[in-house]
């Protein structure tokens, strides 16, 4: 009997040794939210459209909500009631998926030469592609709306200047391919090496029946209005 127990202990010894070295920590080193623009560009992580093609400075793309039904729909340029702007200046989302085709946009880098591709976590200006009011189509962050606790996005921004017109395209670690969040960031002049956690996510907020893109001042605060963080894909067709 003692001999059997001795042999059994020898068989179990490797498993005991293995279990003592195993931990529940993930052995894969994941990127953190402190990834800077510089390191992201060095990694050359290209942004892809819905069909797998890389976004570039010469293309135009529709921004489409990744959600379906009432939370889906394309982003478009539209007029706002009581706006004093000389042109349509609303950065809006259609009320549901498939309602209509959105207004295409193009992405403009600080150095708009080579490489021509758009990369994740890269500071860019976003401009609607239209045939009219072409000088009033760059996205920017507007004034604070204290009643809703948001700052709505609108057009009238500038290209390559130190203002509120800088955004990034961000895909979380291990997030699904070709699905991205739009982030508003300080920009390459105010903070050339800002980590992504210095940026603020773009949301959809309901205002007077319109779904507007906005920055939410306190995402954890309760709200009686429909609002959700916008995750998108890009469609070149």
Secondary structure, DSSP 8 states (H G I E B T S, - for coil): -HHHHHHHHHHHHHHHHHHHH--SS-SS----TT-BHHHHHHHT-B-B-TTS-B-BTT--BEEEESS-GGG--BEEEE--TT---SS--EEEE-SSTTS-----EEEEESS-SSS-B-BTT--EEEEE--SS-GGG-BEEEEEEETTTTEEEEEE---SSSSSS--EEEE--TT--TT-EEEEE---TTT-TT-BGGGSEEEEEEEETTEEEEEEES-TTS--SS-EEE-EEEEE--
